[in-house]
Amino acid sequence: MEQDYAGRGVNLVRVADKWRLQTAPDLAHILVEEREEPRKLSNAALETLSIIAYHQPVTRAEIEDVRGVAVSKGTLDLLMEMKWVRLRGRRRTPGRPVTYGTTDAFFKPFRAGAH
């Protein structure tokens, strides 16, 4: 049986005194499953994204002022990793705080259905 399956992309292999069919090593890269899991945003991330979209360009302090609580760095990092938020520059005020704004990728899901 090993010889019968040898040229078919499947190998008959003995493992722990049992036999199993497994993908030939030279074809394993074809069968790798790549699945992109949609990320569910936390309420804090949704609130932060909403504030940025409505008030952009907006600083972290302004986001915190609207929300009434501190914005975690992880929340902004997640939104930037998803490419929905980007750095827009710096305010010309003391301390030169960074400003945030939405990207074109943020609007793509909404544009798909629009005519």
N, C-alpha and C positions, 0 to 999 in steps of 0.2 A: 504494500500500500504506500510506503514511503516514496517509492520510485514513481508510482502512478500520480501522486500529487506534487512531486518535485517541480514540474514545469508549469503548474497551474496557478502560481502565485500563492499557494497555500502549502504549508509544511506540516507533516505529521510528526509530532515531537513527543518524546516520553518525558514526563515530569512526575516525580514522586511515585514511581511504579504505575503510572496511569498514562493514557495517551490522549493527546488533544490536537486539534487542528488550529494552527495559528498563521497569521499573515506572514508571507515571506519578508525577510528584513529589507530587501530592495524595494518593496512596495509599501512599506509601513508609512512613509511620509504622505502618501496619497490618502490614507484613511484617517488622518488626524482630524478630529472634529473641532472646528473653530466656531464658537458661538458667541455672539456679542449680546451680553445680558443688558437689558435696559436698566439704568440706575433709577431707583426711586429716590427723589429728593426729600430730605427732611423738611419739616415745617419751617425751621430756621432758614434753610437754604432757599425755599420758595419765597419766604418773606424778603430775604436779602435780594434775591433776583428781581422781585417785583419792585422794590425800592430803587435798585440800580436802573431798571428799565424806565421807570417813571421820572426819576430825578437826574438822570445822567447829564453831564459828568458829575459824579458824587464821591465824596471822600468817605473813608471808614467812619470818621466821627459823625458825619451827617447821617449815615446809615444807622449808627447806634442811637443817634438822637431820635430818629423816626421810630425805630423798633423799641427803644426804651431799655435795651439790654446790650451787652457787649457782643460784637460779632467775632466768632472764633476764626482764627487764621485758616483752619481746615475747611470752613464753609466757603470762603473766598477761593481757596486753592481748588476745591472740587469744582466750583463754577468755572474757573479758568481752565482746569483740566478738560472739562466738557466742551470748552471753546465757546461758551455762551457769554462770558465776561472777559474783558481785557483791560489792561492798564491804559488809561487815556492820556496820562501826562501828570503834571504837577500844578497845583494851584499857585498863583502868584500872591500868596499870603504868608505871614510868618510861619516858619516851619516847613513850608513848601510841601504840603501833604499830597500824597498820590491820589489821583482820581480814577474811578472805574466807570466803565460803560459797557453796553452790550455789543456783540459782534454780529456780523451778517449770518453766522451759523445759528444764532439764537432765533432769527426770523424764518429760517428755511422751512421748518415744519408748517408754519402758518402760510407761507407763500405757495406751498405745493397745491393747496386746494383752491386758492384764489384765481379768479379769471379776469 
